Amino acid sequence: MNPTLEEVYSLVLTQWPLVAGAYALLWAGMVVYVGMALKRLGALSRQLEVLEAAVARRSGNE
């Protein structure tokens, strides 16, 4: 095998825990982000329902 490839493979094989850790942090961050977005979406949905009810009450009084 080419000595350059041997050196590259030896570096890659010794550093795989760091790469795996980086991917784990990336996925954890994405899960947290999506969870926060879904929570905010639920809150906005509830606010929209309250607003629609208020508009319906106001339209019914006129």
mmJSON file of the N, C-alpha and C atoms, coordinates in Angstrom:
{"data_MODEL":{"atom_site":{
"group_PDB":["ATOM","ATOM","ATOM","ATOM","ATOM","ATOM","ATOM","ATOM","ATOM","ATOM","ATOM","ATOM","ATOM","ATOM","ATOM","ATOM","ATOM","ATOM","ATOM","ATOM","ATOM","ATOM","ATOM","ATOM","ATOM","ATOM","ATOM","ATOM","ATOM","ATOM","ATOM","ATOM","ATOM","ATOM","ATOM","ATOM","ATOM","ATOM","ATOM","ATOM","ATOM","ATOM","ATOM","ATOM","ATOM","ATOM","ATOM","ATOM","ATOM","ATOM","ATOM","ATOM","ATOM","ATOM","ATOM","ATOM","ATOM","ATOM","ATOM","ATOM","ATOM","ATOM","ATOM","ATOM","ATOM","ATOM","ATOM","ATOM","ATOM","ATOM","ATOM","ATOM","ATOM","ATOM","ATOM","ATOM","ATOM","ATOM","ATOM","ATOM","ATOM","ATOM","ATOM","ATOM","ATOM","ATOM","ATOM","ATOM","ATOM","ATOM","ATOM","ATOM","ATOM","ATOM","ATOM","ATOM","ATOM","ATOM","ATOM","ATOM","ATOM","ATOM","ATOM","ATOM","ATOM","ATOM","ATOM","ATOM","ATOM","ATOM","ATOM","ATOM","ATOM","ATOM","ATOM","ATOM","ATOM","ATOM","ATOM","ATOM","ATOM","ATOM","ATOM","ATOM","ATOM","ATOM","ATOM","ATOM","ATOM","ATOM","ATOM","ATOM","ATOM","ATOM","ATOM","ATOM","ATOM","ATOM","ATOM","ATOM","ATOM","ATOM","ATOM","ATOM","ATOM","ATOM","ATOM","ATOM","ATOM","ATOM","ATOM","ATOM","ATOM","ATOM","ATOM","ATOM","ATOM","ATOM","ATOM","ATOM","ATOM","ATOM","ATOM","ATOM","ATOM","ATOM","ATOM","ATOM","ATOM","ATOM","ATOM","ATOM","ATOM","ATOM","ATOM","ATOM","ATOM","ATOM","ATOM","ATOM","ATOM","ATOM","ATOM","ATOM","ATOM","ATOM"],
"id":[1,2,3,4,5,6,7,8,9,10,11,12,13,14,15,16,17,18,19,20,21,22,23,24,25,26,27,28,29,30,31,32,33,34,35,36,37,38,39,40,41,42,43,44,45,46,47,48,49,50,51,52,53,54,55,56,57,58,59,60,61,62,63,64,65,66,67,68,69,70,71,72,73,74,75,76,77,78,79,80,81,82,83,84,85,86,87,88,89,90,91,92,93,94,95,96,97,98,99,100,101,102,103,104,105,106,107,108,109,110,111,112,113,114,115,116,117,118,119,120,121,122,123,124,125,126,127,128,129,130,131,132,133,134,135,136,137,138,139,140,141,142,143,144,145,146,147,148,149,150,151,152,153,154,155,156,157,158,159,160,161,162,163,164,165,166,167,168,169,170,171,172,173,174,175,176,177,178,179,180,181,182,183,184,185,186],
"type_symbol":["N","C","C","N","C","C","N","C","C","N","C","C","N","C","C","N","C","C","N","C","C","N","C","C","N","C","C","N","C","C","N","C","C","N","C","C","N","C","C","N","C","C","N","C","C","N","C","C","N","C","C","N","C","C","N","C","C","N","C","C","N","C","C","N","C","C","N","C","C","N","C","C","N","C","C","N","C","C","N","C","C","N","C","C","N","C","C","N","C","C","N","C","C","N","C","C","N","C","C","N","C","C","N","C","C","N","C","C","N","C","C","N","C","C","N","C","C","N","C","C","N","C","C","N","C","C","N","C","C","N","C","C","N","C","C","N","C","C","N","C","C","N","C","C","N","C","C","N","C","C","N","C","C","N","C","C","N","C","C","N","C","C","N","C","C","N","C","C","N","C","C","N","C","C","N","C","C","N","C","C","N","C","C","N","C","C"],
"label_atom_id":["N","CA","C","N","CA","C","N","CA","C","N","CA","C","N","CA","C","N","CA","C","N","CA","C","N","CA","C","N","CA","C","N","CA","C","N","CA","C","N","CA","C","N","CA","C","N","CA","C","N","CA","C","N","CA","C","N","CA","C","N","CA","C","N","CA","C","N","CA","C","N","CA","C","N","CA","C","N","CA","C","N","CA","C","N","CA","C","N","CA","C","N","CA","C","N","CA","C","N","CA","C","N","CA","C","N","CA","C","N","CA","C","N","CA","C","N","CA","C","N","CA","C","N","CA","C","N","CA","C","N","CA","C","N","CA","C","N","CA","C","N","CA","C","N","CA","C","N","CA","C","N","CA","C","N","CA","C","N","CA","C","N","CA","C","N","CA","C","N","CA","C","N","CA","C","N","CA","C","N","CA","C","N","CA","C","N","CA","C","N","CA","C","N","CA","C","N","CA","C","N","CA","C","N","CA","C","N","CA","C","N","CA","C","N","CA","C"],
"label_alt_id":[null,null,null,null,null,null,null,null,null,null,null,null,null,null,null,null,null,null,null,null,null,null,null,null,null,null,null,null,null,null,null,null,null,null,null,null,null,null,null,null,null,null,null,null,null,null,null,null,null,null,null,null,null,null,null,null,null,null,null,null,null,null,null,null,null,null,null,null,null,null,null,null,null,null,null,null,null,null,null,null,null,null,null,null,null,null,null,null,null,null,null,null,null,null,null,null,null,null,null,null,null,null,null,null,null,null,null,null,null,null,null,null,null,null,null,null,null,null,null,null,null,null,null,null,null,null,null,null,null,null,null,null,null,null,null,null,null,null,null,null,null,null,null,null,null,null,null,null,null,null,null,null,null,null,null,null,null,null,null,null,null,null,null,null,null,null,null,null,null,null,null,null,null,null,null,null,null,null,null,null,null,null,null,null,null,null],
"label_comp_id":["MET","MET","MET","ASN","ASN","ASN","PRO","PRO","PRO","THR","THR","THR","LEU","LEU","LEU","GLU","GLU","GLU","GLU","GLU","GLU","VAL","VAL","VAL","TYR","TYR","TYR","SER","SER","SER","LEU","LEU","LEU","VAL","VAL","VAL","LEU","LEU","LEU","THR","THR","THR","GLN","GLN","GLN","TRP","TRP","TRP","PRO","PRO","PRO","LEU","LEU","LEU","VAL","VAL","VAL","ALA","ALA","ALA","GLY","GLY","GLY","ALA","ALA","ALA","TYR","TYR","TYR","ALA","ALA","ALA","LEU","LEU","LEU","LEU","LEU","LEU","TRP","TRP","TRP","ALA","ALA","ALA","GLY","GLY","GLY","MET","MET","MET","VAL","VAL","VAL","VAL","VAL","VAL","TYR","TYR","TYR","VAL","VAL","VAL","GLY","GLY","GLY","MET","MET","MET","ALA","ALA","ALA","LEU","LEU","LEU","LYS","LYS","LYS","ARG","ARG","ARG","LEU","LEU","LEU","GLY","GLY","GLY","ALA","ALA","ALA","LEU","LEU","LEU","SER","SER","SER","ARG","ARG","ARG","GLN","GLN","GLN","LEU","LEU","LEU","GLU","GLU","GLU","VAL","VAL","VAL","LEU","LEU","LEU","GLU","GLU","GLU","ALA","ALA","ALA","ALA","ALA","ALA","VAL","VAL","VAL","ALA","ALA","ALA","ARG","ARG","ARG","ARG","ARG","ARG","SER","SER","SER","GLY","GLY","GLY","ASN","ASN","ASN","GLU","GLU","GLU"],
"label_asym_id":["A","A","A","A","A","A","A","A","A","A","A","A","A","A","A","A","A","A","A","A","A","A","A","A","A","A","A","A","A","A","A","A","A","A","A","A","A","A","A","A","A","A","A","A","A","A","A","A","A","A","A","A","A","A","A","A","A","A","A","A","A","A","A","A","A","A","A","A","A","A","A","A","A","A","A","A","A","A","A","A","A","A","A","A","A","A","A","A","A","A","A","A","A","A","A","A","A","A","A","A","A","A","A","A","A","A","A","A","A","A","A","A","A","A","A","A","A","A","A","A","A","A","A","A","A","A","A","A","A","A","A","A","A","A","A","A","A","A","A","A","A","A","A","A","A","A","A","A","A","A","A","A","A","A","A","A","A","A","A","A","A","A","A","A","A","A","A","A","A","A","A","A","A","A","A","A","A","A","A","A","A","A","A","A","A","A"],
"label_entity_id":["1","1","1","1","1","1","1","1","1","1","1","1","1","1","1","1","1","1","1","1","1","1","1","1","1","1","1","1","1","1","1","1","1","1","1","1","1","1","1","1","1","1","1","1","1","1","1","1","1","1","1","1","1","1","1","1","1","1","1","1","1","1","1","1","1","1","1","1","1","1","1","1","1","1","1","1","1","1","1","1","1","1","1","1","1","1","1","1","1","1","1","1","1","1","1","1","1","1","1","1","1","1","1","1","1","1","1","1","1","1","1","1","1","1","1","1","1","1","1","1","1","1","1","1","1","1","1","1","1","1","1","1","1","1","1","1","1","1","1","1","1","1","1","1","1","1","1","1","1","1","1","1","1","1","1","1","1","1","1","1","1","1","1","1","1","1","1","1","1","1","1","1","1","1","1","1","1","1","1","1","1","1","1","1","1","1"],
"label_seq_id":[1,1,1,2,2,2,3,3,3,4,4,4,5,5,5,6,6,6,7,7,7,8,8,8,9,9,9,10,10,10,11,11,11,12,12,12,13,13,13,14,14,14,15,15,15,16,16,16,17,17,17,18,18,18,19,19,19,20,20,20,21,21,21,22,22,22,23,23,23,24,24,24,25,25,25,26,26,26,27,27,27,28,28,28,29,29,29,30,30,30,31,31,31,32,32,32,33,33,33,34,34,34,35,35,35,36,36,36,37,37,37,38,38,38,39,39,39,40,40,40,41,41,41,42,42,42,43,43,43,44,44,44,45,45,45,46,46,46,47,47,47,48,48,48,49,49,49,50,50,50,51,51,51,52,52,52,53,53,53,54,54,54,55,55,55,56,56,56,57,57,57,58,58,58,59,59,59,60,60,60,61,61,61,62,62,62],
"pdbx_PDB_ins_code":[null,null,null,null,null,null,null,null,null,null,null,null,null,null,null,null,null,null,null,null,null,null,null,null,null,null,null,null,null,null,null,null,null,null,null,null,null,null,null,null,null,null,null,null,null,null,null,null,null,null,null,null,null,null,null,null,null,null,null,null,null,null,null,null,null,null,null,null,null,null,null,null,null,null,null,null,null,null,null,null,null,null,null,null,null,null,null,null,null,null,null,null,null,null,null,null,null,null,null,null,null,null,null,null,null,null,null,null,null,null,null,null,null,null,null,null,null,null,null,null,null,null,null,null,null,null,null,null,null,null,null,null,null,null,null,null,null,null,null,null,null,null,null,null,null,null,null,null,null,null,null,null,null,null,null,null,null,null,null,null,null,null,null,null,null,null,null,null,null,null,null,null,null,null,null,null,null,null,null,null,null,null,null,null,null,null],
"Cartn_x":[0.852,0.0,0.891,0.36,1.053,1.296,2.521,2.808,1.921,1.56,0.698,-0.678,-1.214,-2.512,-2.455,-1.359,-1.214,-1.267,-0.608,-0.608,-2.004,-2.69,-4.037,-4.973,-4.93,-5.802,-5.493,-4.22,-3.882,-4.427,-4.39,-4.95,-6.465,-7.122,-8.572,-9.024,-8.354,-8.762,-8.544,-7.571,-7.34,-8.235,-8.779,-9.591,-11.087,-11.527,-12.956,-13.817,-13.332,-14.2,-14.556,-13.626,-13.913,-14.958,-14.862,-15.829,-17.201,-17.24,-18.513,-19.108,-18.284,-18.759,-19.308,-18.659,-19.141,-20.505,-20.658,-21.957,-23.023,-22.654,-23.617,-24.076,-23.137,-23.504,-24.397,-24.086,-24.899,-26.329,-26.486,-27.824,-28.557,-27.86,-28.502,-28.985,-28.163,-28.567,-29.773,-29.808,-30.956,-32.223,-32.119,-33.288,-33.812,-32.913,-33.324,-33.981,-33.4,-33.949,-35.351,-35.517,-36.83,-37.833,-37.414,-38.309,-38.76,-37.828,-38.187,-39.118,-38.875,-39.732,-41.143,-41.258,-42.576,-43.31,-42.572,-43.182,-43.715,-42.924,-43.349,-44.541,-44.539,-45.657,-46.943,-46.851,-48.031,-48.545,-47.63,-48.038,-48.701,-48.154,-48.754,-50.131,-50.296,-51.598,-52.642,-52.251,-53.178,-53.508,-52.53,-52.782,-53.723,-53.556,-54.43,-55.865,-56.049,-57.397,-58.059,-57.304,-57.841,-58.204,-57.343,-57.612,-58.842,-58.977,-60.151,-61.427,-61.372,-62.542,-62.896,-61.89,-62.146,-62.761,-62.268,-62.82,-64.253,-64.509,-65.866,-66.827,-66.4,-67.244,-67.517,-66.473,-66.632,-67.534,-67.408,-68.257,-69.695,-69.898,-71.246,-71.962,-71.249,-71.857,-72.304,-71.713,-72.05,-73.252],
"Cartn_y":[-1.184,0.0,1.239,2.283,3.559,4.095,4.559,5.073,6.261,7.088,8.226,7.743,6.741,6.188,5.523,4.851,4.224,5.28,6.399,7.47,8.074,8.292,8.855,7.907,6.624,5.645,5.523,5.601,5.509,6.714,7.888,9.078,8.973,8.503,8.393,7.384,6.255,5.209,5.608,6.454,6.873,8.037,8.763,9.943,9.7,8.473,8.213,8.567,8.448,8.86,10.353,11.165,12.596,12.873,12.182,12.351,11.867,10.724,10.198,11.144,11.71,12.669,13.922,14.385,15.574,15.304,14.141,13.801,13.654,13.095,12.948,14.318,15.252,16.609,17.283,17.064,17.63,17.107,15.79,15.199,15.657,15.742,16.211,17.646,18.474,19.85,19.934,19.101,19.092,18.642,17.649,17.166,18.26,18.951,20.04,21.159,21.512,22.573,22.217,21.003,20.586,20.544,20.082,20.07,21.467,22.414,23.79,24.378,24.057,24.563,23.994,22.71,22.113,22.698,22.972,23.588,24.978,25.749,27.088,27.014,26.033,25.862,25.548,24.734,24.442,25.679,26.5,27.73,28.694,28.787,29.659,29.157,27.864,27.296,27.655,27.558,27.928,29.419,30.256,31.69,31.994,31.283,31.474,31.081,30.0,29.589,30.653,31.215,32.266,33.491,33.86,35.018,34.785,33.589,33.288,33.347,32.864,32.919,34.364,35.196,36.611,37.315,37.017,37.632,37.158,35.887,35.363,36.021,36.203,36.877,38.31,38.983,40.397,40.518,39.619,39.668,39.325,38.466,38.106,39.209,40.1,41.19,42.329,42.47,43.611,43.356],
"Cartn_z":[0.0,0.0,0.0,-0.564,-0.633,0.784,1.092,2.447,2.834,1.867,2.162,2.598,1.897,2.268,3.636,3.918,5.242,6.344,6.119,7.12,7.276,6.164,6.213,6.942,6.598,7.246,8.733,9.099,10.519,11.284,10.66,11.311,11.431,10.388,10.397,11.437,11.493,12.422,13.877,14.153,15.535,15.94,14.972,15.281,15.144,14.901,14.684,15.894,17.153,18.265,18.218,17.761,17.657,16.575,15.471,14.395,14.856,15.51,16.015,17.05,17.901,18.897,18.251,17.198,16.496,15.871,15.251,14.668,15.758,16.889,17.988,18.487,18.62,19.035,17.995,16.723,15.662,15.726,15.881,15.955,17.209,18.32,19.555,19.384,18.759,18.507,17.594,16.58,15.667,16.381,17.242,17.984,18.911,19.586,20.475,19.669,18.53,17.686,17.194,16.707,16.21,17.359,18.532,19.69,20.071,20.067,20.391,19.336,18.074,17.001,17.136,17.456,17.626,18.83,19.898,21.08,20.732,20.004,19.6,18.65,17.762,16.836,17.594,18.638,19.451,20.156,20.676,21.349,20.357,19.172,18.158,17.743,17.691,17.348,18.407,19.67,20.747,20.69,20.417,20.308,19.15,18.044,16.895,17.227,17.969,18.37,19.24,20.18,21.045,20.213,19.283,18.425,17.559,16.99,16.178,17.01,18.244,19.117,19.445,19.674,19.974,18.769,17.586,16.378,16.161,16.416,16.248,17.239,18.491,19.491,19.09,18.608,18.229,17.005,16.073,14.871,15.216,16.193,16.59,17.329,17.99,18.749,17.85,16.691,15.817,14.982],
"occupancy":[1.0,1.0,1.0,1.0,1.0,1.0,1.0,1.0,1.0,1.0,1.0,1.0,1.0,1.0,1.0,1.0,1.0,1.0,1.0,1.0,1.0,1.0,1.0,1.0,1.0,1.0,1.0,1.0,1.0,1.0,1.0,1.0,1.0,1.0,1.0,1.0,1.0,1.0,1.0,1.0,1.0,1.0,1.0,1.0,1.0,1.0,1.0,1.0,1.0,1.0,1.0,1.0,1.0,1.0,1.0,1.0,1.0,1.0,1.0,1.0,1.0,1.0,1.0,1.0,1.0,1.0,1.0,1.0,1.0,1.0,1.0,1.0,1.0,1.0,1.0,1.0,1.0,1.0,1.0,1.0,1.0,1.0,1.0,1.0,1.0,1.0,1.0,1.0,1.0,1.0,1.0,1.0,1.0,1.0,1.0,1.0,1.0,1.0,1.0,1.0,1.0,1.0,1.0,1.0,1.0,1.0,1.0,1.0,1.0,1.0,1.0,1.0,1.0,1.0,1.0,1.0,1.0,1.0,1.0,1.0,1.0,1.0,1.0,1.0,1.0,1.0,1.0,1.0,1.0,1.0,1.0,1.0,1.0,1.0,1.0,1.0,1.0,1.0,1.0,1.0,1.0,1.0,1.0,1.0,1.0,1.0,1.0,1.0,1.0,1.0,1.0,1.0,1.0,1.0,1.0,1.0,1.0,1.0,1.0,1.0,1.0,1.0,1.0,1.0,1.0,1.0,1.0,1.0,1.0,1.0,1.0,1.0,1.0,1.0,1.0,1.0,1.0,1.0,1.0,1.0,1.0,1.0,1.0,1.0,1.0,1.0],
"B_iso_or_equiv":[0.0,0.0,0.0,0.0,0.0,0.0,0.0,0.0,0.0,0.0,0.0,0.0,0.0,0.0,0.0,0.0,0.0,0.0,0.0,0.0,0.0,0.0,0.0,0.0,0.0,0.0,0.0,0.0,0.0,0.0,0.0,0.0,0.0,0.0,0.0,0.0,0.0,0.0,0.0,0.0,0.0,0.0,0.0,0.0,0.0,0.0,0.0,0.0,0.0,0.0,0.0,0.0,0.0,0.0,0.0,0.0,0.0,0.0,0.0,0.0,0.0,0.0,0.0,0.0,0.0,0.0,0.0,0.0,0.0,0.0,0.0,0.0,0.0,0.0,0.0,0.0,0.0,0.0,0.0,0.0,0.0,0.0,0.0,0.0,0.0,0.0,0.0,0.0,0.0,0.0,0.0,0.0,0.0,0.0,0.0,0.0,0.0,0.0,0.0,0.0,0.0,0.0,0.0,0.0,0.0,0.0,0.0,0.0,0.0,0.0,0.0,0.0,0.0,0.0,0.0,0.0,0.0,0.0,0.0,0.0,0.0,0.0,0.0,0.0,0.0,0.0,0.0,0.0,0.0,0.0,0.0,0.0,0.0,0.0,0.0,0.0,0.0,0.0,0.0,0.0,0.0,0.0,0.0,0.0,0.0,0.0,0.0,0.0,0.0,0.0,0.0,0.0,0.0,0.0,0.0,0.0,0.0,0.0,0.0,0.0,0.0,0.0,0.0,0.0,0.0,0.0,0.0,0.0,0.0,0.0,0.0,0.0,0.0,0.0,0.0,0.0,0.0,0.0,0.0,0.0,0.0,0.0,0.0,0.0,0.0,0.0],
"pdbx_formal_charge":[null,null,null,null,null,null,null,null,null,null,null,null,null,null,null,null,null,null,null,null,null,null,null,null,null,null,null,null,null,null,null,null,null,null,null,null,null,null,null,null,null,null,null,null,null,null,null,null,null,null,null,null,null,null,null,null,null,null,null,null,null,null,null,null,null,null,null,null,null,null,null,null,null,null,null,null,null,null,null,null,null,null,null,null,null,null,null,null,null,null,null,null,null,null,null,null,null,null,null,null,null,null,null,null,null,null,null,null,null,null,null,null,null,null,null,null,null,null,null,null,null,null,null,null,null,null,null,null,null,null,null,null,null,null,null,null,null,null,null,null,null,null,null,null,null,null,null,null,null,null,null,null,null,null,null,null,null,null,null,null,null,null,null,null,null,null,null,null,null,null,null,null,null,null,null,null,null,null,null,null,null,null,null,null,null,null],
"auth_seq_id":[1,1,1,2,2,2,3,3,3,4,4,4,5,5,5,6,6,6,7,7,7,8,8,8,9,9,9,10,10,10,11,11,11,12,12,12,13,13,13,14,14,14,15,15,15,16,16,16,17,17,17,18,18,18,19,19,19,20,20,20,21,21,21,22,22,22,23,23,23,24,24,24,25,25,25,26,26,26,27,27,27,28,28,28,29,29,29,30,30,30,31,31,31,32,32,32,33,33,33,34,34,34,35,35,35,36,36,36,37,37,37,38,38,38,39,39,39,40,40,40,41,41,41,42,42,42,43,43,43,44,44,44,45,45,45,46,46,46,47,47,47,48,48,48,49,49,49,50,50,50,51,51,51,52,52,52,53,53,53,54,54,54,55,55,55,56,56,56,57,57,57,58,58,58,59,59,59,60,60,60,61,61,61,62,62,62],
"auth_comp_id":["MET","MET","MET","ASN","ASN","ASN","PRO","PRO","PRO","THR","THR","THR","LEU","LEU","LEU","GLU","GLU","GLU","GLU","GLU","GLU","VAL","VAL","VAL","TYR","TYR","TYR","SER","SER","SER","LEU","LEU","LEU","VAL","VAL","VAL","LEU","LEU","LEU","THR","THR","THR","GLN","GLN","GLN","TRP","TRP","TRP","PRO","PRO","PRO","LEU","LEU","LEU","VAL","VAL","VAL","ALA","ALA","ALA","GLY","GLY","GLY","ALA","ALA","ALA","TYR","TYR","TYR","ALA","ALA","ALA","LEU","LEU","LEU","LEU","LEU","LEU","TRP","TRP","TRP","ALA","ALA","ALA","GLY","GLY","GLY","MET","MET","MET","VAL","VAL","VAL","VAL","VAL","VAL","TYR","TYR","TYR","VAL","VAL","VAL","GLY","GLY","GLY","MET","MET","MET","ALA","ALA","ALA","LEU","LEU","LEU","LYS","LYS","LYS","ARG","ARG","ARG","LEU","LEU","LEU","GLY","GLY","GLY","ALA","ALA","ALA","LEU","LEU","LEU","SER","SER","SER","ARG","ARG","ARG","GLN","GLN","GLN","LEU","LEU","LEU","GLU","GLU","GLU","VAL","VAL","VAL","LEU","LEU","LEU","GLU","GLU","GLU","ALA","ALA","ALA","ALA","ALA","ALA","VAL","VAL","VAL","ALA","ALA","ALA","ARG","ARG","ARG","ARG","ARG","ARG","SER","SER","SER","GLY","GLY","GLY","ASN","ASN","ASN","GLU","GLU","GLU"],
"auth_asym_id":["A","A","A","A","A","A","A","A","A","A","A","A","A","A","A","A","A","A","A","A","A","A","A","A","A","A","A","A","A","A","A","A","A","A","A","A","A","A","A","A","A","A","A","A","A","A","A","A","A","A","A","A","A","A","A","A","A","A","A","A","A","A","A","A","A","A","A","A","A","A","A","A","A","A","A","A","A","A","A","A","A","A","A","A","A","A","A","A","A","A","A","A","A","A","A","A","A","A","A","A","A","A","A","A","A","A","A","A","A","A","A","A","A","A","A","A","A","A","A","A","A","A","A","A","A","A","A","A","A","A","A","A","A","A","A","A","A","A","A","A","A","A","A","A","A","A","A","A","A","A","A","A","A","A","A","A","A","A","A","A","A","A","A","A","A","A","A","A","A","A","A","A","A","A","A","A","A","A","A","A","A","A","A","A","A","A"],
"auth_atom_id":["N","CA","C","N","CA","C","N","CA","C","N","CA","C","N","CA","C","N","CA","C","N","CA","C","N","CA","C","N","CA","C","N","CA","C","N","CA","C","N","CA","C","N","CA","C","N","CA","C","N","CA","C","N","CA","C","N","CA","C","N","CA","C","N","CA","C","N","CA","C","N","CA","C","N","CA","C","N","CA","C","N","CA","C","N","CA","C","N","CA","C","N","CA","C","N","CA","C","N","CA","C","N","CA","C","N","CA","C","N","CA","C","N","CA","C","N","CA","C","N","CA","C","N","CA","C","N","CA","C","N","CA","C","N","CA","C","N","CA","C","N","CA","C","N","CA","C","N","CA","C","N","CA","C","N","CA","C","N","CA","C","N","CA","C","N","CA","C","N","CA","C","N","CA","C","N","CA","C","N","CA","C","N","CA","C","N","CA","C","N","CA","C","N","CA","C","N","CA","C","N","CA","C","N","CA","C","N","CA","C","N","CA","C","N","CA","C"],
"pdbx_PDB_model_num":[1,1,1,1,1,1,1,1,1,1,1,1,1,1,1,1,1,1,1,1,1,1,1,1,1,1,1,1,1,1,1,1,1,1,1,1,1,1,1,1,1,1,1,1,1,1,1,1,1,1,1,1,1,1,1,1,1,1,1,1,1,1,1,1,1,1,1,1,1,1,1,1,1,1,1,1,1,1,1,1,1,1,1,1,1,1,1,1,1,1,1,1,1,1,1,1,1,1,1,1,1,1,1,1,1,1,1,1,1,1,1,1,1,1,1,1,1,1,1,1,1,1,1,1,1,1,1,1,1,1,1,1,1,1,1,1,1,1,1,1,1,1,1,1,1,1,1,1,1,1,1,1,1,1,1,1,1,1,1,1,1,1,1,1,1,1,1,1,1,1,1,1,1,1,1,1,1,1,1,1,1,1,1,1,1,1]
}}}
